[in-house]
Amino acid sequence: MKFLKWLVVGGISILTQFSYAQEDVIIDQNEKINKAFIILQAEIVDVDMFFNQYAVPAEVEVDFYGGKPLVATFDKEVFEGEWDNNWTIILTFPSLDAAKEWYYSDNYQAVLPYRHAATAFGNMIFFEGTDQSKINWNIRQYKNAEVDLVEPLTLDTEPDYLIAVDANWTSKRGRFQLEAAFDSVDVTGHTMALSYRIITDESLVAQSCRYPLVVSVGDTSGDLKRLGVYSDAERDWTNLEFTLKGRHISQLLESASRVTFDLASPRGGDCGNTRLEVKNLVIR
């Protein structure tokens, strides 16, 4: 039944704040990756057979071939045309070849008859398209805060794609950590650049609420090296740029696989809820 719980949405950013030679970029938030996608629509008539005898073993095979469900649902609202089914699922695979290997694999073919028997009809299509960038955004940890990761988010005044975190502080000592994870790269001597802003309730900006934001870079071993501490509660974008050498790297860190943004609520006063937005993350 895990198919019903998966919802993975990727974001692609357009770099506008920094100029650089494209061939020198190591990590770029707007790099597009071609992947394969599968859409299955079916009219399920035997729910128990469909999920227990087909969907559960099929999910194991999807994972084995590097695939994952993007969304699966019984709910829909038809705006145009006909969509005569009660079940829709979208899968993604690293490549079209991987998707076909999954479909024609012995294990999947062994459970496919259960899907046919459990449905009145079904349609399935394979196609290639563009998925999220090389950077995966997630919330690593949070304390005394209810957080919601929104990706991508497009604002009318800011056409760029960006990552946003909405935080509802449940304590004056709340905090959360946003992580940008990517394939490990040698970062010594390179430059990392990004834009961020922290937004709080407009009526409370005059109170000069200061939110400590710690930006760090780390590797798969769990080591994090602090790049700097920043604080504001404004609506203007702040551009940051770091040269990853010397005190940033030293012998502690020669490669990087994640950048973290650690945001805490003010220790005094009531500064309301907060939104952290990050865009244009690049290592070049």
Backbone bond lengths (Angstrom), bond angles and torsions (degrees), N, CA, C in turn:
res aa  C-N    CA-C-N  psi(-1)  N-CA   C-N-CA  omega(-1)  CA-C   N-CA-C  phi
1 M - - - 1.453 - - 1.516 112.55 -
2 K 1.319 116.89 2.10 1.459 119.10 -179.25 1.517 112.45 -62.45
3 F 1.351 115.90 -21.97 1.460 118.97 -179.97 1.530 110.77 -56.37
4 L 1.324 116.84 -31.67 1.451 120.44 -175.98 1.520 112.43 -74.94
5 K 1.347 117.32 -15.15 1.451 120.85 -172.44 1.521 113.45 -103.08
6 W 1.306 116.48 -9.09 1.462 119.78 -174.52 1.521 110.64 -86.35
7 L 1.317 115.02 131.26 1.458 120.05 171.15 1.509 106.66 -150.44
8 V 1.309 117.00 105.19 1.454 121.63 -176.93 1.504 107.95 -119.79
9 V 1.310 116.91 119.33 1.450 121.60 -179.13 1.501 108.17 -119.87
10 G 1.337 117.29 129.15 1.459 120.69 -178.56 1.504 111.79 -101.00
11 G 1.323 116.21 154.82 1.454 121.33 179.90 1.501 112.41 -123.92
12 I 1.320 117.56 144.30 1.455 123.76 177.93 1.507 107.62 -123.97
13 S 1.323 116.83 128.67 1.454 120.56 -177.54 1.511 110.60 -106.30
14 I 1.334 117.17 147.94 1.454 122.72 175.66 1.514 107.71 -104.19
15 L 1.330 118.11 118.00 1.455 121.28 -177.28 1.515 110.16 -74.68
16 T 1.329 115.54 126.88 1.450 119.41 179.89 1.511 112.45 -131.09
17 Q 1.332 117.91 -17.78 1.451 119.89 -172.06 1.523 113.20 -89.16
18 F 1.319 119.00 -24.53 1.453 121.66 -172.49 1.526 110.39 -126.78
19 S 1.304 116.40 140.07 1.460 120.73 177.45 1.519 108.78 -107.88
20 Y 1.328 116.81 140.67 1.460 121.73 -178.40 1.511 108.33 -165.22
21 A 1.321 115.45 166.50 1.464 120.67 176.99 1.520 108.60 -78.73
22 Q 1.321 116.71 124.04 1.460 120.55 -174.19 1.523 111.86 -57.92
23 E 1.342 117.56 -35.61 1.449 119.16 -176.43 1.520 112.55 -70.29
24 D 1.332 118.41 -13.36 1.455 121.76 -179.32 1.521 112.74 -91.67
25 V 1.310 117.79 -5.30 1.451 120.80 -175.69 1.524 110.83 -75.68
26 I 1.343 115.81 130.72 1.462 121.40 177.03 1.528 109.89 -95.41
27 I 1.319 115.76 -52.44 1.455 121.84 177.68 1.519 108.14 -122.90
28 D 1.321 116.08 124.73 1.460 120.60 -176.06 1.519 107.95 -133.60
29 Q 1.329 116.63 123.30 1.452 120.39 -176.63 1.516 112.50 -65.92
30 N 1.331 118.98 -19.42 1.463 119.23 -177.29 1.521 112.78 -103.16
31 E 1.342 117.49 12.08 1.467 119.42 178.48 1.523 109.97 -71.67
32 K 1.303 116.23 127.23 1.453 121.64 -177.56 1.524 110.19 -93.14
33 I 1.310 115.92 143.47 1.454 122.10 179.55 1.526 108.59 -123.50
34 N 1.331 116.57 127.26 1.459 120.82 177.56 1.521 109.75 -80.80
35 K 1.312 115.50 131.43 1.456 121.78 178.18 1.522 109.19 -136.35
36 A 1.330 114.93 172.79 1.459 120.53 177.01 1.521 109.41 -101.57
37 F 1.325 115.40 146.66 1.455 121.20 179.32 1.522 109.56 -129.94
38 I 1.317 115.91 148.28 1.466 122.56 177.31 1.522 108.23 -129.18
39 I 1.315 115.99 131.54 1.461 120.93 173.60 1.525 108.13 -116.15
40 L 1.322 114.91 124.76 1.466 120.90 176.49 1.523 108.56 -119.23
41 Q 1.322 116.62 127.96 1.465 121.32 171.60 1.518 107.28 -121.44
42 A 1.322 116.44 136.48 1.466 120.25 -175.91 1.516 110.16 -149.69
43 E 1.313 115.03 154.25 1.459 122.46 173.66 1.525 107.58 -103.92
44 I 1.333 116.08 101.14 1.461 120.90 -175.94 1.522 109.87 -80.77
45 V 1.321 115.26 128.84 1.465 120.36 178.31 1.525 111.58 -114.57
46 D 1.330 116.94 -17.79 1.476 121.76 176.96 1.521 107.19 -130.04
47 V 1.333 116.26 92.57 1.463 121.56 -174.52 1.523 111.48 -63.62
48 D 1.319 117.73 -42.64 1.462 121.27 -177.94 1.529 111.04 -61.58
49 M 1.311 117.44 -47.44 1.458 120.68 179.06 1.522 111.18 -64.90
50 F 1.325 116.45 -42.14 1.462 120.25 -176.49 1.525 111.47 -60.13
51 F 1.323 117.03 -48.40 1.459 119.37 -175.01 1.529 112.98 -83.60
52 N 1.309 118.53 -42.77 1.460 120.46 -175.52 1.521 113.76 -78.03
53 Q 1.318 117.46 -38.89 1.460 119.52 -176.14 1.530 113.23 -98.67
54 Y 1.334 116.42 -20.39 1.467 118.70 178.65 1.529 112.67 -111.71
55 A 1.336 118.22 -59.16 1.463 121.33 -169.87 1.522 113.43 -64.11
56 V 1.333 118.01 -42.90 1.474 120.67 -177.67 1.528 111.61 -62.46
57 P 1.339 120.31 -53.49 1.469 118.96 177.38 1.527 112.81 -67.45
58 A 1.338 117.76 -31.01 1.465 120.08 178.65 1.514 110.64 -65.32
59 E 1.332 117.47 -36.44 1.464 121.02 179.53 1.528 110.94 -63.56
60 V 1.325 116.91 -37.62 1.472 120.67 177.45 1.520 110.30 -60.62
61 E 1.318 116.90 -41.71 1.459 120.98 179.86 1.529 111.67 -70.28
62 V 1.321 117.01 -37.06 1.466 120.39 176.56 1.526 109.46 -58.13
63 D 1.324 116.72 -47.74 1.463 121.41 179.59 1.521 111.37 -63.06
64 F 1.330 117.85 -38.72 1.468 121.91 -178.38 1.526 111.31 -61.71
65 Y 1.318 117.74 -35.62 1.466 121.38 -178.48 1.535 112.56 -95.21
66 G 1.330 116.09 17.08 1.457 120.30 173.99 1.511 114.82 82.18
67 G 1.322 117.70 12.16 1.451 120.36 -179.34 1.515 112.67 -92.93
68 K 1.323 115.64 171.41 1.459 121.12 175.20 1.521 108.69 -159.03
69 P 1.329 116.41 150.75 1.464 119.92 176.12 1.526 110.30 -77.03
70 L 1.312 116.78 138.23 1.460 121.06 174.58 1.520 110.31 -92.88
71 V 1.308 116.79 -42.43 1.466 121.24 177.88 1.523 108.38 -159.62
72 A 1.324 115.82 144.48 1.463 121.57 176.04 1.517 107.78 -145.49
73 T 1.329 117.28 131.00 1.457 118.52 -172.52 1.523 113.06 -158.49
74 F 1.337 115.12 152.84 1.454 122.04 169.86 1.527 110.62 -90.61
75 D 1.324 116.09 -18.93 1.467 120.80 -172.86 1.525 111.38 -87.26
76 K 1.308 115.97 141.61 1.458 120.44 175.21 1.523 108.88 -162.80
77 E 1.307 116.15 159.57 1.455 122.85 173.93 1.524 107.18 -135.12
78 V 1.294 117.55 110.35 1.460 123.15 -174.48 1.527 109.52 -80.47
79 F 1.325 117.20 123.88 1.456 122.66 178.61 1.527 111.67 -99.86
80 E 1.340 116.33 -37.27 1.456 120.07 -179.58 1.524 109.51 -139.97
81 G 1.313 116.26 150.51 1.453 121.38 175.17 1.520 112.49 69.88
82 E 1.341 114.98 -158.05 1.457 122.04 -178.62 1.518 109.90 -121.03
83 W 1.299 116.16 139.29 1.471 122.00 179.11 1.524 106.06 -140.95
84 D 1.331 115.03 72.83 1.453 121.56 -171.53 1.525 111.30 -85.03
85 N 1.327 116.46 72.38 1.460 120.93 176.98 1.525 107.92 -155.61
86 N 1.320 116.48 162.96 1.462 120.10 178.32 1.523 112.92 -113.12
87 W 1.340 118.27 6.62 1.467 120.69 -177.98 1.525 109.38 -144.34
88 T 1.330 115.71 130.32 1.460 121.54 176.93 1.525 109.11 -134.77
89 I 1.313 116.48 135.59 1.462 121.14 177.37 1.524 108.99 -140.22
90 I 1.330 115.90 141.56 1.465 122.49 175.93 1.521 107.92 -120.76
91 L 1.319 116.55 125.56 1.465 123.38 177.75 1.517 109.92 -112.81
92 T 1.330 116.73 155.60 1.457 120.81 172.34 1.518 109.44 -130.73
93 F 1.345 115.45 146.00 1.458 123.26 179.19 1.530 108.35 -131.46
94 P 1.330 117.08 157.76 1.471 119.91 -179.53 1.525 113.45 -59.53
95 S 1.323 117.48 -28.22 1.464 121.26 -178.82 1.517 109.13 -157.00
96 L 1.344 115.35 166.33 1.458 120.07 177.39 1.522 110.27 -67.07
97 D 1.327 117.03 -35.18 1.469 120.32 177.60 1.522 110.84 -62.74
98 A 1.346 117.11 -41.97 1.465 120.43 179.11 1.525 110.93 -63.88
99 A 1.332 116.56 -38.49 1.460 120.63 179.40 1.526 110.50 -64.84
100 K 1.330 116.78 -41.55 1.457 120.38 179.83 1.530 111.19 -69.93
101 E 1.345 116.44 -36.51 1.471 119.52 177.12 1.524 110.12 -62.07
102 W 1.350 115.20 -39.79 1.472 118.69 176.82 1.527 110.28 -61.92
103 Y 1.316 117.12 -48.43 1.460 120.47 -175.01 1.523 111.91 -63.13
104 Y 1.320 117.16 -41.98 1.464 121.04 -175.98 1.532 113.04 -90.14
105 S 1.331 117.86 3.18 1.463 120.18 179.97 1.533 110.32 -65.78
106 D 1.314 115.85 151.77 1.475 120.82 -178.16 1.530 111.13 -60.95
107 N 1.333 116.35 -41.08 1.468 119.32 -177.22 1.533 112.02 -66.86
108 Y 1.343 116.94 -39.48 1.458 117.74 179.28 1.525 110.95 -72.24
109 Q 1.308 116.90 -41.46 1.461 119.66 178.78 1.522 111.46 -61.42
110 A 1.352 115.91 -26.84 1.468 119.68 -179.88 1.533 111.93 -70.65
111 V 1.343 117.63 -29.41 1.464 119.80 -178.41 1.528 112.32 -100.65
112 L 1.323 117.56 -10.87 1.458 121.46 -178.57 1.534 113.03 -56.92
113 P 1.332 119.11 -38.67 1.480 118.92 178.66 1.530 113.05 -58.67
114 Y 1.349 117.66 -29.49 1.465 119.53 178.06 1.526 110.89 -67.42
115 R 1.343 117.26 -35.07 1.459 119.07 176.53 1.522 110.72 -66.28
116 H 1.318 115.68 -42.73 1.461 119.82 178.60 1.534 111.07 -62.63
117 A 1.328 116.10 -39.84 1.468 119.90 -178.19 1.526 111.71 -72.81
118 A 1.342 116.93 -28.26 1.459 121.18 -175.70 1.525 113.04 -90.44
119 T 1.330 117.34 -2.50 1.461 120.63 -177.30 1.520 110.66 -126.85
120 A 1.335 115.09 148.42 1.465 119.85 176.77 1.518 110.33 -76.07
121 F 1.348 115.86 -34.25 1.463 121.11 174.94 1.522 107.67 -162.36
122 G 1.325 115.40 166.52 1.462 119.43 178.25 1.510 110.73 -161.64
123 N 1.336 115.99 147.00 1.460 122.94 175.38 1.526 109.26 -124.54
124 M 1.324 117.22 140.93 1.456 121.37 179.23 1.523 109.11 -139.56
125 I 1.347 116.65 132.17 1.458 121.02 176.49 1.519 109.86 -127.68
126 F 1.342 116.31 148.20 1.460 124.58 175.19 1.528 107.42 -114.72
127 F 1.349 116.54 139.97 1.468 119.24 175.02 1.520 109.41 -159.86
128 E 1.329 115.55 160.52 1.459 121.72 177.15 1.525 109.95 -98.93
129 G 1.328 115.86 149.35 1.454 120.23 179.01 1.513 110.66 -162.70
130 T 1.327 116.14 -172.43 1.456 122.48 -177.79 1.516 109.83 -104.43
131 D 1.314 116.17 127.51 1.457 122.17 -179.39 1.523 109.45 -106.23
132 Q 1.321 117.24 -165.02 1.450 123.36 -176.90 1.525 111.67 -65.57
133 S 1.318 116.46 169.07 1.459 121.89 -179.56 1.518 110.18 -73.56
134 K 1.336 115.79 -178.72 1.451 121.26 179.48 1.523 112.34 -67.93
135 I 1.337 117.29 -14.31 1.452 121.22 -176.52 1.523 110.41 -94.60
136 N 1.328 116.06 127.14 1.455 121.66 174.39 1.524 108.51 -103.00
137 W 1.320 116.56 124.82 1.457 121.71 -179.20 1.523 109.48 -100.58
138 N 1.328 116.85 135.04 1.453 120.22 177.44 1.526 110.48 -156.27
139 I 1.317 115.54 164.97 1.457 122.19 175.10 1.523 107.93 -94.90
140 R 1.326 116.81 119.24 1.461 120.18 -178.85 1.525 111.79 -81.00
141 Q 1.305 117.54 -43.78 1.450 120.32 -177.59 1.524 109.77 -159.26
142 Y 1.314 116.01 156.65 1.456 120.16 175.82 1.529 108.92 -154.62
143 K 1.333 115.22 151.34 1.459 122.48 -178.06 1.521 108.71 -140.84
144 N 1.321 115.23 130.17 1.465 121.43 178.17 1.529 111.77 55.17
145 A 1.322 115.63 38.99 1.460 120.03 178.64 1.521 109.13 -154.59
146 E 1.316 115.27 141.06 1.454 121.50 171.61 1.522 106.73 -99.43
147 V 1.333 117.19 116.26 1.462 120.54 -172.17 1.518 110.70 -118.71
148 D 1.329 114.88 150.26 1.467 122.21 179.83 1.519 107.85 -137.01
149 L 1.334 116.63 116.67 1.461 122.19 179.27 1.521 108.98 -85.83
150 V 1.321 116.82 124.98 1.466 122.34 -178.34 1.519 108.27 -117.75
151 E 1.337 117.70 117.10 1.459 120.74 178.07 1.529 110.00 -149.65
152 P 1.320 119.40 134.98 1.468 123.44 -14.50 1.519 110.30 -82.09
153 L 1.299 116.59 164.66 1.449 122.15 176.90 1.514 108.41 -123.96
154 T 1.300 117.75 127.94 1.454 121.60 179.21 1.521 109.04 -113.88
155 L 1.309 117.04 123.24 1.449 121.77 178.74 1.523 109.58 -100.28
156 D 1.325 116.14 149.01 1.464 119.95 178.86 1.528 111.10 -61.53
157 T 1.329 116.21 -36.64 1.465 120.51 -177.45 1.520 112.27 -87.24
158 E 1.330 117.44 -14.35 1.466 122.13 179.40 1.522 108.16 -131.09
159 P 1.325 118.49 98.75 1.464 120.52 -175.01 1.520 114.30 -70.05
160 D 1.332 117.66 -10.85 1.458 120.12 -178.90 1.527 110.85 -67.53
161 Y 1.323 115.54 151.17 1.454 120.23 167.12 1.523 107.59 -76.99
162 L 1.313 116.38 144.67 1.453 119.06 179.73 1.521 109.17 -152.87
163 I 1.330 115.18 168.26 1.452 122.57 178.31 1.514 108.07 -102.95
164 A 1.325 117.51 133.89 1.455 121.13 -178.92 1.523 109.98 -131.33
165 V 1.328 115.78 145.13 1.460 122.38 174.77 1.521 107.99 -126.54
166 D 1.321 116.67 121.46 1.460 121.45 174.44 1.523 108.34 -95.58
167 A 1.335 116.75 125.48 1.462 121.73 -177.78 1.520 110.32 -119.70
168 N 1.318 115.49 127.56 1.463 122.63 173.84 1.524 106.56 -108.41
169 W 1.322 116.33 103.05 1.462 120.57 -175.39 1.527 110.33 -69.66
170 T 1.320 116.97 125.80 1.460 121.71 176.36 1.518 111.47 -100.01
171 S 1.330 115.96 -0.41 1.458 121.83 178.47 1.515 108.31 -155.70
172 K 1.336 116.90 156.00 1.463 121.01 177.42 1.524 111.37 -72.45
173 R 1.321 117.45 -4.38 1.463 121.45 177.27 1.535 110.49 -119.06
174 G 1.315 115.88 38.25 1.453 120.13 179.54 1.520 111.79 -81.80
175 R 1.348 115.92 159.55 1.466 121.02 177.36 1.521 109.25 -163.16
176 F 1.330 115.67 159.10 1.459 120.91 171.61 1.522 108.48 -150.51
177 Q 1.325 115.85 163.84 1.457 121.43 -178.31 1.521 109.71 -128.97
178 L 1.323 116.23 118.11 1.462 123.23 175.15 1.519 108.36 -94.29
179 E 1.337 116.84 132.26 1.462 121.02 -177.61 1.520 111.19 -121.23
180 A 1.331 115.19 136.78 1.460 122.78 170.07 1.527 106.73 -108.25
181 A 1.332 117.28 109.53 1.461 121.74 -176.31 1.526 109.79 -105.96
182 F 1.346 115.93 142.20 1.459 120.78 -178.67 1.519 109.07 -153.26
183 D 1.335 117.11 173.13 1.461 121.17 178.45 1.521 109.40 -62.94
184 S 1.328 115.94 139.71 1.455 120.99 -177.24 1.528 111.31 -60.72
185 V 1.341 116.01 133.44 1.462 121.50 -179.57 1.520 109.31 -135.76
186 D 1.329 116.42 153.50 1.458 122.51 174.58 1.526 107.80 -77.26
187 V 1.327 117.03 113.58 1.462 120.53 -173.06 1.523 113.27 -106.73
188 T 1.330 117.83 -3.13 1.462 120.24 -176.21 1.524 110.89 -57.06
189 G 1.336 115.97 125.56 1.450 120.89 178.43 1.507 114.99 82.15
190 H 1.344 117.54 -2.76 1.458 120.50 179.09 1.526 110.75 -91.70
191 T 1.320 115.62 173.88 1.460 121.81 -177.98 1.520 110.05 -117.87
192 M 1.328 116.37 136.66 1.455 121.82 174.17 1.520 108.84 -112.09
193 A 1.322 117.19 132.82 1.454 121.69 -179.70 1.524 109.17 -132.78
194 L 1.327 116.38 150.51 1.454 121.62 179.11 1.522 109.20 -164.33
195 S 1.327 115.26 168.42 1.459 122.02 173.24 1.521 108.22 -124.88
196 Y 1.326 116.05 144.05 1.462 119.47 177.49 1.523 109.59 -147.21
197 R 1.324 115.03 162.37 1.459 121.02 169.04 1.519 108.85 -154.95
198 I 1.324 115.89 152.46 1.462 123.42 179.18 1.524 107.26 -118.87
199 I 1.328 116.15 123.61 1.458 121.09 -176.24 1.521 109.35 -116.48
200 T 1.324 116.48 131.07 1.453 121.20 174.64 1.520 108.53 -122.24
201 D 1.313 116.99 178.10 1.464 120.48 -179.29 1.525 109.81 -56.57
202 E 1.327 116.48 132.73 1.461 120.88 -175.80 1.527 111.96 -56.11
203 S 1.323 117.52 -37.72 1.459 120.83 -176.80 1.521 112.99 -69.58
204 L 1.356 115.88 -12.49 1.454 119.04 -175.76 1.521 113.02 -108.51
205 V 1.342 117.47 -3.93 1.463 120.19 -178.77 1.523 110.78 -60.24
206 A 1.334 116.41 -35.40 1.461 120.49 -177.85 1.525 112.21 -64.31
207 Q 1.326 117.77 -16.77 1.447 120.12 179.98 1.527 112.05 -78.92
208 S 1.343 116.84 1.22 1.464 122.12 179.58 1.524 111.63 56.95
209 C 1.314 115.92 48.42 1.461 120.08 177.04 1.528 109.32 -67.01
210 R 1.309 116.66 129.46 1.453 121.54 -177.25 1.527 108.95 -116.00
211 Y 1.312 116.21 118.89 1.456 121.49 -178.84 1.527 109.12 -107.13
212 P 1.325 119.18 113.21 1.469 119.56 177.49 1.526 111.02 -68.68
213 L 1.333 116.58 118.77 1.459 123.33 177.55 1.522 108.21 -112.53
214 V 1.331 116.62 117.67 1.464 121.89 -179.79 1.522 108.85 -103.47
215 V 1.320 117.13 121.21 1.465 122.64 177.68 1.522 108.19 -102.87
216 S 1.342 116.23 125.58 1.469 120.86 -177.71 1.517 109.52 -134.81
217 V 1.326 115.51 158.17 1.459 121.97 174.96 1.522 107.26 -123.10
218 G 1.340 117.24 143.66 1.455 119.77 -175.61 1.508 112.47 -149.92
219 D 1.337 114.55 -179.90 1.463 120.51 179.91 1.521 109.48 -126.41
220 T 1.326 116.46 -174.33 1.455 121.01 -175.09 1.518 113.01 -70.83
221 S 1.323 118.07 -16.43 1.466 120.70 -179.27 1.516 111.72 -74.55
222 G 1.324 116.74 -12.23 1.450 120.54 -179.30 1.513 113.40 102.34
223 D 1.348 117.74 -9.62 1.461 120.70 179.07 1.522 110.66 -70.71
224 L 1.318 116.13 134.78 1.454 122.28 175.69 1.518 109.15 -122.79
225 K 1.319 116.29 136.57 1.458 121.54 176.85 1.522 108.01 -114.90
226 R 1.333 116.08 120.65 1.456 120.96 -177.02 1.520 111.03 -69.48
227 L 1.333 115.33 130.65 1.457 120.48 177.19 1.522 111.63 -95.07
228 G 1.325 117.01 -33.67 1.449 119.45 -179.99 1.507 111.59 176.21
229 V 1.335 116.32 164.09 1.446 123.70 177.90 1.526 108.14 -120.02
230 Y 1.332 116.19 129.85 1.463 121.10 -175.90 1.518 108.80 -132.14
231 S 1.319 116.35 161.85 1.454 119.37 -177.74 1.512 110.53 -157.78
232 D 1.317 115.79 130.14 1.460 121.23 170.27 1.520 108.97 -170.05
233 A 1.291 115.59 170.11 1.463 121.82 173.45 1.517 105.53 -145.16
234 E 1.316 115.65 69.33 1.446 121.97 -174.77 1.526 109.74 -129.52
235 R 1.327 115.93 178.86 1.452 120.30 -179.55 1.527 112.46 -109.44
236 D 1.311 117.06 5.20 1.461 120.98 178.54 1.526 109.79 -92.84
237 W 1.339 115.67 143.42 1.460 120.05 177.92 1.523 110.49 -73.18
238 T 1.333 115.59 140.42 1.467 122.39 174.42 1.516 108.04 -112.35
239 N 1.338 117.29 126.44 1.456 122.39 179.45 1.522 109.53 -97.08
240 L 1.329 116.80 129.44 1.455 122.07 178.56 1.518 109.49 -118.71
241 E 1.325 116.10 146.55 1.458 121.06 177.32 1.527 108.42 -146.01
242 F 1.334 115.97 128.98 1.458 121.75 -177.69 1.522 109.69 -124.75
243 T 1.327 116.75 139.26 1.455 121.58 168.42 1.517 107.18 -95.26
244 L 1.330 116.89 116.52 1.461 121.85 -171.76 1.521 111.04 -83.81
245 K 1.302 115.31 80.14 1.462 121.03 178.32 1.515 108.46 -157.75
246 G 1.319 116.51 178.80 1.454 121.09 176.56 1.514 112.31 59.01
247 R 1.336 116.72 -124.00 1.464 120.87 -175.57 1.526 112.42 -67.45
248 H 1.334 118.14 -21.44 1.460 120.54 178.76 1.528 111.27 -72.42
249 I 1.314 116.78 -37.10 1.452 120.49 -172.86 1.525 111.47 -110.66
250 S 1.348 117.08 -61.06 1.465 123.93 -175.51 1.523 109.50 46.24
251 Q 1.313 118.01 -139.61 1.462 120.49 -179.69 1.524 111.83 -95.50
252 L 1.339 115.47 -4.48 1.455 118.93 -179.31 1.516 111.90 -71.19
253 L 1.333 115.83 -36.72 1.457 119.73 -171.83 1.520 110.49 -144.76
254 E 1.312 116.37 114.79 1.463 121.31 176.28 1.520 111.45 -107.45
255 S 1.311 116.66 -16.16 1.458 120.61 177.00 1.523 108.13 -135.46
256 A 1.317 115.73 161.69 1.462 120.29 -178.79 1.514 110.27 -133.05
257 S 1.325 116.37 147.02 1.462 121.13 175.14 1.524 110.81 -137.44
258 R 1.338 117.38 2.88 1.456 119.14 177.17 1.518 111.53 -161.45
259 V 1.304 114.44 148.74 1.454 123.02 172.26 1.514 106.57 -122.53
260 T 1.330 117.98 132.58 1.457 120.96 -178.11 1.520 111.16 -117.76
261 F 1.329 114.14 148.01 1.458 122.73 177.40 1.526 106.67 -123.89
262 D 1.331 116.41 104.76 1.456 123.09 -174.54 1.526 108.53 -101.01
263 L 1.342 116.92 113.29 1.455 121.01 -175.74 1.525 109.81 -117.13
264 A 1.340 116.53 132.95 1.463 122.22 -179.87 1.519 109.76 -120.11
265 S 1.323 115.59 152.50 1.462 120.68 176.79 1.525 109.72 -78.24
266 P 1.325 117.63 156.04 1.467 120.34 177.69 1.521 110.80 -61.08
267 R 1.316 116.12 147.85 1.472 120.69 -178.24 1.523 111.93 -78.31
268 G 1.311 117.02 -22.06 1.452 119.35 -178.82 1.513 111.18 -131.22
269 G 1.320 117.04 150.79 1.449 120.55 177.44 1.513 112.45 80.65
270 D 1.325 114.58 168.49 1.459 121.36 179.02 1.521 108.43 -110.58
271 C 1.329 116.60 103.75 1.462 120.90 -176.73 1.523 112.39 -102.74
272 G 1.306 116.96 10.80 1.455 118.88 174.42 1.513 113.76 72.97
273 N 1.336 115.34 -168.11 1.455 121.60 -179.40 1.526 110.46 -81.00
274 T 1.321 115.60 165.55 1.461 120.63 -170.47 1.519 110.72 -137.36
275 R 1.321 116.04 147.54 1.462 121.79 170.42 1.524 108.50 -124.31
276 L 1.337 116.33 127.03 1.462 122.65 173.09 1.518 107.51 -104.28
277 E 1.339 117.04 128.53 1.458 122.09 177.97 1.520 109.60 -123.63
278 V 1.325 116.04 134.23 1.462 122.71 179.60 1.515 108.74 -130.43
279 K 1.339 117.75 136.21 1.461 120.87 177.39 1.525 109.58 -147.72
280 N 1.316 114.92 168.40 1.471 122.78 172.84 1.517 113.67 57.85
281 L 1.351 117.09 37.27 1.458 120.37 176.64 1.520 109.60 -73.56
282 V 1.342 117.07 125.00 1.457 121.50 -178.80 1.517 109.66 -147.93
283 I 1.320 116.22 140.33 1.474 122.26 170.45 1.508 106.35 -116.63
284 R 1.328 116.76 123.71 1.467 120.47 -174.84 1.519 110.53 -131.97
